[in-house]
Amino acid sequence: MGSDLMYYIPALGVLGLVVMIAKAAWVSKQDAGDANMQQLAGYIANGASAFLKAEWKVLGVFAAIAAILLAWSGTLVAHSDWVIAVAFLIGAFFSAFAGWIGMNIATKANVRTTQAARTSLAQGLKVSFNGGTVMGLGVSGLAVLGLSLLFIAFYRMYVNGASPNGEEMMKALEVLAGFSLGAESIALFARVGGGIYTKAADVGADLVGKVEAGIPEDDPRNPATVADNVGDNVGDVAGMGADLFGSYVATILSTMVLGREVISQDNFGGMAPILLPMLIAGLGIVFSIIGTWFVRISKDSDSVMAALNKGNIGSIILTAIASYFIIGWMFSDTITFSRGGVETVYNSINIFYAIVLGLVVGFLMSYITEYYTAMGRKPVDSIVQKSGTGHATNVIGGLAVGMESTFLPILVLAAGIFGAFSLAGLYGVAIAAAGMMATTAMQLAIDAFGPIADNAGGIAEMSGLPKEVRERTDILDATGNTTAATGKGFAIAS
């Protein structure tokens, strides 16, 4: 029965990709505005594409050399194989492709969000968030599909009915680790390279425009404005997508590796601890899709951040409820974690508690980050007040709030790790992390919404649209700055 379950998991990844394609098609059909707006959006799209092409040329050479070295090293170790190089290249391709999907839709959604904001704030939110949803579902769908299909292939190659706790399974997971390594390799370059470009363009545009020329942000007279908007896409969309793709895959895989150490008398031939993280990730896609239905506002006075939080909380609650029934279905009353000859018995229900703990930690990381970065909250207001007395107090106040903001996340992470370990040992820590990452599709949708909204505001300013349009895009942009920060907090916690 365990062998049968693994064949259904890829379908959850396919579902995410199908919904992604549908939402991408919907965004593409929206009105892109007048010729001037489309021309500006074209400049941004061309700049982002040029950056990715230049980056991929370098990464292609790196991936080829790394694959050759991995193939050679795989033949030197008994529990590995040269096939690890194939997994590495697939992981690298999927990671780069996930980033491209996000950047491609973001450069389409930005101008359509600007045009939608001419109608209402609600319509602007709908277009920008659907653009972000494409990114979230693309990353999670590709991760679950790639990981599950490769696991099936390597299971049939190396395990094929042998004990899930044996050397054969170790070899299958060792080779599968190449997929994660490929994803993380691309994520490193995409995140760091894109991040450096993003900040260089952002600061450069501000120095030339605001400081030297004394003109507003996103003013069309500043040629660096386009580079600034390009940076939002290559760093905060493509870079973040590759980053979370790598974290997502690594978290699932590490839980599967530790699952091999769990002796479980279940209906899946002892494979329940190995299959559980993939199943949780796949169902997380489904519940993230449902969560997107809750993200909506009816009038301009409604809180955009509250609507986004409603969708996030909804997907978290649904994942927690489903996890309870999955644990009861897959596991017997107890599991035994065997490591170094020492066996420790845990109640299976503790796995559910660990998953819930991971979901809570993920939510708290996002909430704490929102508190310290959102407009109208005490920390941001305190920086605004200090800005009234000059640049020095502004910088000092910002640094103080930034340093203070790290305290609670550290406590939450430490408490989460301690609690998960107490519940189910190392497997508990790993499955808690998998639980936290289960709603990656929703988290990334909220995060990618930020740079889309930022670009929309820039296009509105450069196009000289009416004041009320810029006011609506400013609301989306301000919320987007907060969601971009929460996305970074989530990525760091992962």
N, C-alpha and C positions, 0 to 999 in steps of 0.2 A: 504493500500500500504506500510505503514511503517513496518508492520509485515512481508511483503514479502521481503523487502530489507535486513532485518537482516539475512535471510537464505542464501543469496548469499555471505556474507562477509567471512564465513569460507572457501569458495572455494579459496579465495585469499591466505589464510594461507596454504592451501593444495598445491596450485601452487608453493609457495616458497619452501615447503618441497620436492616436486617432482623434482624441478630444483636442489635442494641441493643434493638429492640422485644421480641424473645424474652426477653432478660435482664430488661428492665423488667417484663414480665408475670410472670416467675418471682419477682422480688423482691416484687411487689404481692400475690402469692398467699401469702407467708409470714405466719405468725401475728404480729399486731400487739400482742399482750399484752392486759392487762386494761383496763377502762374508764378508770382513772386514767392509765395510760401513754398511751392513745390521746388523752385530753383534752390532756395536756401536749404531745404531738406535734402536735396540732391547733393549739395556740397558736403553736408555732414555725412551722408551715406558713403560718398566716394572717399572721403578722408578716412572713415572707419575701415572700409574695405582695403584701402591701400596699406593701412597699419597692419591689419591682420595678415595680408599677403606677405609683407616684409617679415613679419614675425614667423610665419609658417615656413618660409624658406630656410630660416636658421634652424627651426625646430625639426624640420624634415631631415636635415643632415644629422642632427643630434640623435633623433629617434633611430635612424638607420644604424649608426655606430653603436648605440646602446643595445639595439636588438642583436647585432652580431656578437657582442660581448656576452650578452645573456644566453644566447644559444650555445656558445662555447662553454660558459660556466655551468650550464645546465647538464652537460654531459659529464661533468666532473663529480657530481654529487648524486648519491644513490637515490635520494628521495626527490629529485628534480628531473627535468628533461629539457631537451632543446626546444620543445613546443612552448616553453615559457616565453620565448621571444615573440611567437605569434600572438600570445595573449597580451604581451606588452604593446605591440603595434596596434592591436584592436583597441586597447584601452586608451592609447594616445590619440587614435583617430576619433573615437567616441567623445573624448574630452574636448578636442578641438572642434568637433562638429556641434557639440552642445553649446559651446561658446558662440559659434557662428550663427546658430539658430536664434539665440537671444539677441545678438547684435543686428541681425537681419530684420527681425520683427520690430526691434526698438527704433530703428531708423525709418520704419514705415509708420509706426504708431505715434511718433512724436508730432509730426505735422497734422495727423488726423486728430490727435488730442487737441491741438491748437484750434482747428476748425470746429471741433465738437464743443469747445469752451465758448464759442461764439453763440451757441444755443443755450447752454446751461452748465453749471458745475457738475451736476449729476451725469450728464452725457460725457463730459470731459473725463470724469472718474471712470466711467464704464469703458471707454476706449483705452485709456492708459492702463487700467488694471487688467483688461483682457490681453493687452500686449505683454504685460508682466507674467500673466498666467501661461502664455505660450512658452516663455523662458522656463518657468518652474516645471511644467509638465514635460518639456523637452529634456531637461536634465535628469529628472527622476525616471522618466520612461526609458530613456536610453540606458541609464545605469541598471535598472532592474532587468531590462531585456538582455543587455550584454552579459551581465553577471550570471543570470540564470541559464542562458543558453550555453555559455562556456562551461558552467558547472555540470550541466547535463552531458556535454561532450566529454569532459574529463572524467566524469563518473563512469561513463561507459568505457572509456579507454583504460582507466587504471583500477577502478574499484569493482564495478560490475558484479554486485552481490556479495562482496567481501564485507567484513565487519566494519561498521562506521567508525570504530575506535582503533582501527588497525593502521599499519604502515601504508596500505594502499590509499586510504582516504587522506593520509598526510601528504602523499605525493600529488594527489589530485588538487588539494588546496594549495600546495606549494606552487604548482604550475599556474593555478588560478590567480595567485598573488601577482603574477606578471601583469594582469589586467589592471589591478590597482596601482602598480608601480608606473605603468604607462600613463594612467589618468593623472596621478600626482605629479609626474614629470612635466606634463603640459601645463598643469595648474600653476606650478612654481613660476614658469616663465610668463604665462599669461597674466597672472596676478601681479607679480613684481614689475614686469615690463609695462603692462597696461597701467598700473598704479603710478609709476614714475612719469609716464607720458601725461596721465590725467592731471596730476598735481602741477607738473611743469607748465602745461598749457593753461591751467586755471590761474595759477599765481602770475604767470607771465601776462595773461590778458588783463588781470586786475591791476598789475603794476603800470602797464602802458595806459590803460583806459582810465581807471579811477585816480591813480596817483599823479601820473605825468600829464595826461590830457584833460583830466577832470570831467570825463563823460560817464554816463551811467553804465551799469553792467549790461551786457548783451546789446550795446549800441552798435548799429550797423557800420558806423564810422571806424570801429576798431576791427582790423582784419584778424586779430587773434581770437575773436569771438567764435568763429567757426571751429578753430582748433580746440577751444574750450569745450564746445558741444561734442566734438569728436571724442575727446577724452572721456566724457561721461559714458559713452558707449563702449569704448575699448577697455576701460578700467572697471567701471561699476556694473557693466552688463556682461561682456565677454569674459573678463577676468574673474568676476565673482561667480559666473556660471561654471567655469572650469574649476575654480577653487572648491565650490560646494559639490561638484560632481566627484572630484577626488576624495573629499571627506566622506561623502555619502557611500561611495564604493568601499573605501578603506574601513569604515565603521561596520558595514555589513559583513565584509570578509573576515575581519578580526573576530567578530562574534561567531562566525562559522568555524574558524580555527579553534577557538576555545570550546565550541560545541562538540568538537571531536573528543574532548577530554571528559565530556559528561556521559555517564552510563545511564541510559534511560530505558526502562521497560515500558515501551509504548506501542501503539498500533502502527508505527511507521518503521519497524525494524531497527529501532534505536536511533533513527535519523532525525527525530523531532527537534533536538537542540541545534542541529546544523541547518535544517530547513526553516526554522522559525524566523530568523532575522530577515530572510528574503521574503517570506510571506508577510511579515509585518510591514516591510518597505512597500511591497506591492499593494497591500490594502491601504496604506497611507496615501498612495496616489488616488485611490477611489475616494477616500474621505476628504482629501484636499480639493478634489473636483466638486464634491458636495459643498465644501466650505466656501468655494467661490460664489455660490448662489446667494450667500448672506451679505456679500459686499455690495451694498447699494445705498444711495441716499435719494431722498425725494425732492429736496429743495436746497438752495444755496446756503442756507443757514445751518444745515446739518453738518455734524463733524465727520470729516473724511477719515480721520484716524480711528474714530469709534467704529466706523463701518468696516475698516480693515481688521481691527481687533476682533470684531464679531465673527468674521470669517475664520480667523486664526483659531480663536477659542472653540468654535464649532467643530473644526477638523480635529483638534486635540481631544475634545470630549468623545467624539465618535470613535477615534482610534483607541482610546482607553476602554470604552465599552466593548468594542470588538475584541480587544486583546484578552479580556476576561474569558470570553467564550472560546477563543482559540486555544488558550492555555488548558482549559478544561477538556477540550476535545483532543488535543494532541498528546498530553502528558498523563502519566499515572499520578498517584498521590505524592511520590517522592522522586527526586533525582539524586545521583551520586556524582560528585565532581572528584575526579581522580587526577592527581598531579604529583609526580615524584614519588609514587608509591603510597602517598597519603590520600585516603578517601574521606570525603566529607559529604554527609547526607543533608539535603535541603528539601523543604516542602515545595512542591511545584507551584503552589499559589504565590510563593515568594517571587517567582519570575514575573508574574503579573504586577506585583507591587513594584518591582524594579523598573518595569516598563513605564508604569504611571509616574514613578519618581523621575525618570528621564524626561517624560513629557512636561512635567511641572518645572524641572530645571530649565528646559528650553524656553518655556513661556516666561519664567522669571527673568531669564537673561534678556529677552526681548523687552519685557515690561520695564526693567531697571534702565536699560539703554534709552527707551522712550522717555522715561521720567527725566533723565539728565539732558536730553537733546530736544525735547518738544517745546514749541512756543507756548507760552502761558504757564509753563511749569516754573517752580521756584528757582532751580539752578540757572536756567536760561535768562529769566528775569533779572537775577542778581548780576549776570554779566552785562546785560543791557544797562542797568543802573550804573555800574562801574564805568561804562563807556562814556558816560556824561562828563567825566573828569579827565579824559584824554586816552591816548594810545597805551600808555604804560599800565594804567589800572585795568584797561581792557585785557591786555595780555596776561597780567598777573591773575585777574579774576578767572580768565579762561583756563589757565594752567591749574589753578586751585580746584576748580570744578572738575576738570579732567582727571586730576589725581584722585580726588574724592570718589569719582564715579567708578573706580576700579575696585573699591573695597567690598561692596556688596556682591558683585559677581564672583569674586574670589571665594567669599564665604559660601555662596550658593553652590559653586562647583565643588568645593571641598566637602560640604555637607552631602551633596549628591553622591559623590564617589564613596564616602564613608558609609552612607545609608545603603547604597546598592551592594557594596561588598559585604555588609552585615547580612543582607537578605539572601544573597546567592553566590558569594565569593567572587572570583574573577569573572565568571560567566555573568553574574549579576551586574557587574560594572559594564561589561560589554553590551549586554542586552538593554541596559538603561540608556546607553549611548545610541543604540539602534532605535530605541523608542523615541528619543529626542529627535533623531534624524528622520523619523517616519513621515513627518509633515513637511519635509523639505520642499515639496512642490508648492505648498502654500507660502512657506517662509520666503522662498525665492521669488514667487509672484509678487509678494508685497515689497520685496527689496528692489526688484527690477522696475517696479512702478515708479520709483524715485527718479532715476535718470531720464525716463521717458517724460515725466512731468517737468523736469528741469529743462530738457530740450524744447518742450512745448512752450515754456515761458520765454526761452531765448528766441524762438521763431516768431512768437507774438510781438516781442520788442523789436526785432530786426525788420519785421513786416509793417510796423507802424499801425497795428490794429487798435481798435478803440480801447479806452481805459478799462471798461468793465471786463473785457476779455483778459487783459493782463492781470486784473485783480483776481479773476478766477484761476488763471494759471499760477498766480503767486500762492494761492491757497494750496493748490496741488503740489507746487514746488516746495513750500514750507513743510508739508506733510512728507513729501518725498525725501527731503533731507533727513528727517527723523527715521523713516523706514530704511534708508541707506545705512544709517548708523546702527539700527537694530540688526540689519543683515550682517554687518561686520561683526557685531557682538555674537550672533548665532554662529557665524563661521569660525570665530576664535574659540568659542566653547566646544565646537565639534572637534 
